[in-house]
Amino acid sequence: MSREDSAPPFVRRPRPIFILALAAAAATWWLAQDPVPTAPRAVRAAPPAPPAIVGQFADRQTLSGLWEEHGLPLADLTAVVDAGRGIHSWRSIRPGSEYRFTFAPGGALRELRVTLDRDRKLVVAREGDAFHARMIETPFVRATRQVDACVKGSPWQTMVEAGEDPALTVEMAEILGGQVDFYTDLRAGDCFEVAFSVDERPDGSYKPVSLDAIRLALRSKSVEAYRFASDGATYDYYDADGLSLKRRFLRSPLKFTRISSGFGMRMHPILRRARPHNGVDYVAPAGTPVQASGEGVVARAGRNGGYGLYVEIHHGDRYRTSYAHLSRIASGVRAGGRVSQGQVIGYVGSTGLSTGAHLDYRFMRDGRYVDPLSADLPAAEPLGGDERTAFLAHRDRVRQRLDAGRGRTSTPGGAVPIGG
């Protein structure tokens, strides 16, 4: 009997089809399991952006010089210059203006920002493959304000303590220059009321736009001034009756000063003897600008003995003014030339017979010296007819603004947006 014949009847060899089915089931089970995660690929970090470059334009510094100083890519210079040229002249950027370069990761220039002044920033930024420029400006609001204060110390300090721009006192002095020497006539206890218009910034600060009215109460007199355009376009200042406050002569040829010697007899500080002083001596730092007190023709400009550097101006046939001891005469001021009221004709000095920096100012009328501080100065023509009627109505409206602020140190008025 063979071996096959002797095997138990229930033992059989596996069939091939069964093996294939078993393999398929195992594969299905394996594929149903969660796949084994693969190791993450290493990601290279992008290079950080270089730090910003911040500084200020130096005197006479050009944009190309700035580029070279900081080693910036010259390929960007032309594109930045061309983009900004249509917005603002690069040559007109003032020394001290702050600049800021910022960069993208990798080092490419992203933006140049230049602070032109408090209210304007020039921005040149990369957009794609090109640079584009824009001007960012402070969004102003036109507003009116009033201030009512009495002098303590100086008008300048009084305005500061009232919380207003002290430059307003300079404008007040110029407006009232024919009636009041603002820097010598005002004393402690004298009061002023001012209505003015401003361009206001979002932070509450402002730029003065126009000084609309002044009421000044001195111990000796009261003065009112109202801004009005008789032709609807050209503004001037008039008193309460419509008389022009524009005098042919300024009361003082200096803006900031004090009087050391008035008109009349005095002891000469160098000659040491009494003699008439036919002018007024104004003490001021050397180099302080000296203004022509009125329009006229320069009769003399140069050295004049004990008067040192000297300018004499003829204002028609009746009036003459002179300015002595100058440190220098302003460019373009020469005999035969015309000058306008308020034009700088020279600078305070101590040339000639002088013990210190000051201006000797003299005023002649009809060939005689008169005291420029007390002389009646000729005025322009008054308003008349319909112009005067329109002025009086305007005056009454502005007076209401002044009255609204009376008794309060500073009063904001209405506001109107004017763009940004």
C-alpha positions as CSV (number, residue, x, y, z in Angstrom):
1,M,0.0,0.0,0.0
2,S,1.4,3.4,-0.9
3,R,1.9,6.4,1.5
4,E,-0.9,8.3,-0.1
5,D,-3.2,5.5,0.4
6,S,-2.3,5.3,4.1
7,A,-3.0,9.1,4.9
8,P,-6.1,10.0,6.9
9,P,-9.1,10.6,4.6
10,F,-9.8,14.2,6.0
11,V,-6.3,15.8,5.3
12,R,-6.2,17.8,2.0
13,R,-3.6,20.0,0.4
14,P,-4.5,23.7,0.3
15,R,-5.8,24.8,-3.1
16,P,-4.1,27.7,-4.9
17,I,-7.3,29.8,-5.1
18,F,-7.6,29.7,-1.3
19,I,-4.1,31.1,-0.9
20,L,-4.8,34.0,-3.2
21,A,-8.0,34.9,-1.3
22,L,-6.1,34.9,1.9
23,A,-3.4,37.2,0.5
24,A,-6.0,39.6,-0.8
25,A,-7.7,39.8,2.6
26,A,-4.4,40.5,4.4
27,A,-3.6,43.3,1.9
28,T,-7.0,44.9,2.4
29,W,-6.5,44.8,6.2
30,W,-3.1,46.4,5.9
31,L,-4.3,49.2,3.6
32,A,-7.1,50.0,6.0
33,Q,-4.6,50.8,8.8
34,D,-3.3,54.5,9.5
35,P,-0.4,55.2,7.3
36,V,3.0,55.7,9.0
37,P,3.7,59.4,8.9
38,T,6.7,60.5,7.0
39,A,9.4,62.6,8.5
40,P,8.7,66.4,7.8
41,R,11.0,68.1,5.3
42,A,13.2,70.9,6.7
43,V,11.9,74.4,5.8
44,R,14.5,77.1,5.4
45,A,13.6,80.4,7.3
46,A,13.4,83.6,5.2
47,P,16.2,86.0,6.0
48,P,15.0,88.8,8.3
49,A,14.5,92.4,7.0
50,P,17.4,94.7,7.7
51,P,16.8,97.3,10.4
52,A,15.4,100.7,9.3
53,I,17.8,103.5,8.6
54,V,16.8,106.8,10.3
55,G,18.5,110.2,10.2
56,Q,18.3,113.8,9.2
57,F,19.3,115.6,6.1
58,A,22.5,117.6,6.7
59,D,23.1,121.1,5.3
60,R,23.5,120.9,1.5
61,Q,23.0,117.1,1.5
62,T,21.6,115.6,-1.7
63,L,19.6,112.4,-2.1
64,S,22.4,110.8,-4.1
65,G,24.8,111.7,-1.2
66,L,22.5,110.1,1.2
67,W,22.3,107.0,-0.9
68,E,26.1,106.8,-1.1
69,E,26.5,107.4,2.7
70,H,24.3,104.4,3.6
71,G,25.5,102.1,0.8
72,L,22.1,101.7,-0.8
73,P,21.6,100.0,-4.2
74,L,22.2,102.6,-6.9
75,A,19.8,100.8,-9.1
76,D,16.9,102.1,-7.0
77,L,18.1,105.7,-6.8
78,T,16.9,106.9,-10.2
79,A,13.5,105.2,-9.8
80,V,13.0,106.9,-6.3
81,V,14.1,110.3,-7.6
82,D,11.8,110.1,-10.7
83,A,8.8,108.9,-8.6
84,G,9.1,111.7,-6.0
85,R,9.9,114.5,-8.5
86,G,6.3,115.1,-9.5
87,I,5.2,115.4,-5.8
88,H,8.0,117.5,-4.3
89,S,11.3,119.0,-5.3
90,W,14.2,117.0,-3.8
91,R,16.3,120.2,-3.8
92,S,13.8,122.0,-1.6
93,I,14.2,119.5,1.3
94,R,15.4,121.5,4.3
95,P,18.3,120.6,6.5
96,G,17.1,118.8,9.6
97,S,14.3,117.0,7.7
98,E,14.0,113.4,9.0
99,Y,14.3,110.5,6.6
100,R,13.5,106.8,7.2
101,F,14.5,103.9,4.9
102,T,12.7,100.5,5.5
103,F,13.6,97.2,3.8
104,A,11.9,94.0,2.9
105,P,13.2,90.6,3.9
106,G,16.2,89.9,1.8
107,G,17.4,93.6,1.9
108,A,15.4,95.2,-1.0
109,L,14.4,98.8,-0.3
110,R,10.7,98.9,0.5
111,E,10.1,102.6,1.4
112,L,11.6,106.0,1.8
113,R,9.7,108.4,4.1
114,V,10.8,112.0,4.5
115,T,9.2,114.4,7.0
116,L,9.2,117.7,5.2
117,D,7.6,119.6,8.0
118,R,5.1,119.1,10.8
119,D,2.2,118.6,8.4
120,R,3.7,116.9,5.4
121,K,5.4,113.6,4.7
122,L,6.8,112.4,1.4
123,V,6.5,108.7,1.0
124,V,8.1,106.7,-1.9
125,A,7.3,103.0,-1.8
126,R,8.0,100.0,-3.9
127,E,4.9,98.6,-5.6
128,G,5.8,95.5,-7.6
129,D,8.8,96.4,-9.9
130,A,8.3,100.2,-9.6
131,F,8.3,103.0,-7.0
132,H,5.4,105.3,-6.5
133,A,5.2,108.5,-4.4
134,R,2.5,110.2,-2.4
135,M,2.2,113.1,0.0
136,I,0.7,112.5,3.4
137,E,-0.8,115.7,4.8
138,T,-2.3,116.6,8.1
139,P,-6.1,116.7,7.8
140,F,-6.9,120.2,9.0
141,V,-10.2,121.7,10.2
142,R,-10.9,125.4,9.7
143,A,-12.0,126.8,13.1
144,T,-12.4,130.1,14.9
145,R,-11.1,131.0,18.3
146,Q,-11.2,133.9,20.8
147,V,-8.8,134.9,23.6
148,D,-9.3,137.5,26.3
149,A,-6.3,138.2,28.6
150,C,-4.5,140.9,30.5
151,V,-0.7,141.4,30.2
152,K,1.5,139.8,32.8
153,G,5.2,140.2,32.2
154,S,5.2,140.4,28.4
155,P,2.5,140.1,25.7
156,W,4.3,137.0,24.4
157,Q,4.3,135.3,27.8
158,T,0.7,136.3,28.3
159,M,-0.4,134.6,25.1
160,V,1.5,131.5,26.1
161,E,-0.2,131.4,29.5
162,A,-3.5,131.8,27.7
163,G,-2.7,128.5,25.8
164,E,-2.5,130.2,22.4
165,D,0.3,130.6,19.8
166,P,2.6,133.4,20.9
167,A,3.3,134.3,17.3
168,L,-0.1,136.0,17.4
169,T,1.5,138.8,19.3
170,V,3.9,139.4,16.4
171,E,0.9,139.8,14.0
172,M,-0.9,142.0,16.5
173,A,2.1,144.2,16.7
174,E,2.4,144.5,12.9
175,I,-1.4,145.3,12.5
176,L,-1.3,148.0,15.2
177,G,2.2,149.2,14.3
178,G,0.9,152.6,13.3
179,Q,-1.0,153.2,16.5
180,V,0.9,151.3,19.2
181,D,4.5,150.2,19.8
182,F,3.4,146.8,21.0
183,Y,6.7,146.1,22.7
184,T,7.1,149.3,24.6
185,D,3.6,150.7,25.1
186,L,1.9,147.6,26.6
187,R,2.3,147.3,30.4
188,A,1.1,145.0,33.1
189,G,-2.7,145.3,33.5
190,D,-3.3,146.3,29.8
191,C,-5.8,143.9,28.3
192,F,-6.5,142.5,24.8
193,E,-9.3,140.6,23.2
194,V,-8.5,138.7,19.9
195,A,-10.7,136.8,17.5
196,F,-8.8,134.7,15.0
197,S,-9.2,131.8,12.5
198,V,-7.0,128.7,12.5
199,D,-6.4,125.4,10.7
200,E,-6.7,122.9,13.5
201,R,-4.9,119.5,13.7
202,P,-6.5,116.3,15.0
203,D,-4.4,116.6,18.2
204,G,-5.9,120.1,18.9
205,S,-2.9,122.1,17.9
206,Y,-3.3,124.6,15.1
207,K,-1.8,126.9,12.5
208,P,-3.0,130.5,12.6
209,V,-4.8,131.6,9.4
210,S,-6.0,135.1,10.0
211,L,-6.3,137.5,12.9
212,D,-9.9,138.7,12.5
213,A,-10.3,141.4,15.2
214,I,-8.4,143.0,18.1
215,R,-9.6,145.1,21.0
216,L,-6.8,146.5,22.9
217,A,-7.3,148.5,26.2
218,L,-4.3,150.4,27.3
219,R,-4.2,152.8,30.3
220,S,-4.0,155.8,28.0
221,K,-6.3,154.7,25.1
222,S,-8.3,151.9,23.4
223,V,-7.7,150.6,20.0
224,E,-9.8,148.3,17.8
225,A,-8.9,146.6,14.6
226,Y,-11.1,144.6,12.2
227,R,-10.0,142.6,9.1
228,F,-12.1,143.5,6.1
229,A,-11.8,143.3,2.3
230,S,-13.5,146.4,0.8
231,D,-13.3,144.9,-2.7
232,G,-14.2,141.4,-1.5
233,A,-10.6,140.1,-2.2
234,T,-7.9,142.3,-0.7
235,Y,-7.9,142.4,3.1
236,D,-6.8,145.3,5.3
237,Y,-7.4,146.4,8.8
238,Y,-9.7,149.2,9.9
239,D,-10.6,150.8,13.2
240,A,-14.2,150.8,14.6
241,D,-15.2,153.7,12.3
242,G,-13.8,152.2,9.1
243,L,-10.6,154.3,9.1
244,S,-7.7,152.3,7.7
245,L,-5.1,151.3,10.3
246,K,-2.4,151.1,7.6
247,R,-0.2,154.0,8.3
248,R,2.5,155.3,6.0
249,F,5.0,154.6,8.7
250,L,5.5,151.9,11.3
251,R,5.8,153.1,14.8
252,S,8.9,151.0,15.3
253,P,11.5,149.7,12.8
254,L,12.3,146.7,15.1
255,K,10.0,143.8,16.1
256,F,11.8,142.8,19.4
257,T,13.6,145.4,21.4
258,R,13.6,147.8,24.3
259,I,14.2,151.6,24.4
260,S,17.4,152.7,26.0
261,S,17.2,156.4,25.2
262,G,14.2,158.4,24.1
263,F,13.8,161.6,22.1
264,G,15.1,164.9,23.7
265,M,18.1,166.1,25.7
266,R,20.4,163.5,27.2
267,M,24.0,162.9,28.4
268,H,25.9,161.4,25.5
269,P,27.4,158.1,26.7
270,I,30.7,158.7,24.9
271,L,31.1,162.5,24.6
272,R,30.0,162.9,28.2
273,R,28.1,166.1,27.7
274,A,24.4,167.0,27.4
275,R,23.2,167.3,23.9
276,P,19.9,166.9,22.1
277,H,19.0,163.3,21.0
278,N,16.9,163.7,17.9
279,G,15.9,160.1,17.7
280,V,15.1,156.9,19.7
281,D,17.7,154.3,20.6
282,Y,16.4,150.7,20.5
283,V,18.5,148.1,22.2
284,A,18.5,144.7,20.4
285,P,21.0,141.9,19.8
286,A,23.5,142.4,17.1
287,G,22.1,141.1,13.8
288,T,18.5,141.8,14.6
289,P,16.7,142.8,11.3
290,V,15.9,146.5,10.8
291,Q,12.8,147.3,8.8
292,A,12.1,150.4,6.7
293,S,9.3,152.1,8.6
294,G,7.7,153.3,5.3
295,E,7.9,153.1,1.5
296,G,10.4,155.4,-0.1
297,V,13.7,156.0,-1.9
298,V,17.1,155.4,-0.3
299,A,19.0,158.7,-0.2
300,R,22.1,157.3,1.5
301,A,23.5,153.9,2.4
302,G,27.0,153.5,3.8
303,R,29.4,155.0,6.3
304,N,28.4,158.3,7.9
305,G,30.9,159.4,10.6
306,G,29.8,158.8,14.1
307,Y,26.6,157.2,12.9
308,G,28.6,154.2,11.6
309,L,26.8,152.2,8.9
310,Y,23.8,154.3,8.1
311,V,20.7,154.3,5.8
312,E,18.6,157.3,5.1
313,I,15.2,157.1,3.3
314,H,13.1,159.9,1.8
315,H,9.4,159.3,1.8
316,G,8.1,162.0,-0.6
317,D,8.8,165.6,0.1
318,R,7.7,165.8,3.7
319,Y,9.2,162.8,5.5
320,R,12.6,161.3,6.1
321,T,13.8,158.4,8.3
322,S,17.3,157.3,9.2
323,Y,18.8,154.2,10.7
324,A,22.3,154.3,12.3
325,H,25.0,152.1,13.9
326,L,24.1,149.1,11.7
327,S,26.3,146.1,11.6
328,R,25.7,145.7,7.9
329,I,23.3,147.0,5.2
330,A,21.0,144.5,3.6
331,S,21.8,143.3,0.1
332,G,20.3,145.4,-2.6
333,V,19.8,148.5,-0.5
334,R,21.7,151.3,-2.2
335,A,21.3,155.0,-2.9
336,G,18.6,155.7,-5.5
337,G,16.8,152.4,-4.9
338,R,13.2,152.0,-3.7
339,V,12.2,150.1,-0.5
340,S,8.8,149.1,0.7
341,Q,7.3,149.4,4.2
342,G,8.6,146.5,6.4
343,Q,11.5,145.6,4.0
344,V,14.7,144.6,5.8
345,I,17.2,147.3,5.1
346,G,20.0,146.4,7.6
347,Y,20.9,144.7,10.8
348,V,21.5,146.1,14.3
349,G,25.1,146.7,15.2
350,S,27.5,149.0,17.1
351,T,29.4,150.9,14.4
352,G,30.4,154.5,14.8
353,L,30.1,156.2,18.2
354,S,28.4,153.5,20.0
355,T,28.8,151.7,23.3
356,G,26.8,148.6,22.4
357,A,24.5,147.0,19.9
358,H,21.5,149.2,19.3
359,L,19.6,151.1,16.5
360,D,19.5,154.9,16.4
361,Y,16.2,155.7,14.6
362,R,15.2,159.2,13.5
363,F,12.1,160.6,12.0
364,M,11.9,164.0,10.2
365,R,8.8,165.9,9.1
366,D,9.0,169.1,7.0
367,G,12.8,169.3,7.8
368,R,12.4,169.0,11.6
369,Y,13.1,166.0,13.8
370,V,10.0,164.7,15.7
371,D,9.5,162.0,18.2
372,P,8.5,158.8,16.3
373,L,6.8,157.4,19.3
374,S,4.3,160.2,19.7
375,A,4.1,161.8,16.3
376,D,0.7,161.6,14.5
377,L,1.5,159.3,11.5
378,P,-0.4,159.9,8.2
379,A,-3.0,157.3,7.4
380,A,-4.6,155.9,4.2
381,E,-8.0,157.0,2.9
382,P,-11.0,155.9,5.0
383,L,-13.9,153.7,3.7
384,G,-16.9,155.5,2.4
385,G,-20.4,154.9,0.9
386,D,-21.4,151.3,0.4
387,E,-18.0,150.0,1.4
388,R,-18.3,151.6,4.8
389,T,-21.9,150.3,5.2
390,A,-20.6,146.7,4.5
391,F,-17.7,147.2,6.9
392,L,-20.0,148.3,9.8
393,A,-22.2,145.2,9.3
394,H,-19.0,143.0,9.3
395,R,-17.7,144.8,12.4
396,D,-20.8,144.1,14.4
397,R,-20.7,140.4,13.5
398,V,-17.1,140.0,14.6
399,R,-17.8,142.0,17.8
400,Q,-20.3,139.3,18.7
401,R,-17.4,136.8,18.5
402,L,-15.3,138.9,20.8
403,D,-18.1,139.4,23.2
404,A,-18.7,135.6,23.3
405,G,-15.1,135.1,24.5
406,R,-15.0,137.9,27.1
407,G,-14.1,136.8,30.5
408,R,-12.6,133.5,29.4
409,T,-8.9,133.0,28.8
410,S,-9.4,131.0,25.6
411,T,-12.5,130.0,23.7
412,P,-12.6,127.6,20.7
413,G,-15.2,128.5,18.0
414,G,-16.8,126.6,15.2
415,A,-15.0,124.1,13.0
416,V,-15.2,123.3,9.3
417,P,-13.2,120.4,7.7
418,I,-10.9,121.7,4.9
419,G,-9.5,118.4,3.7
420,G,-6.2,116.5,4.3
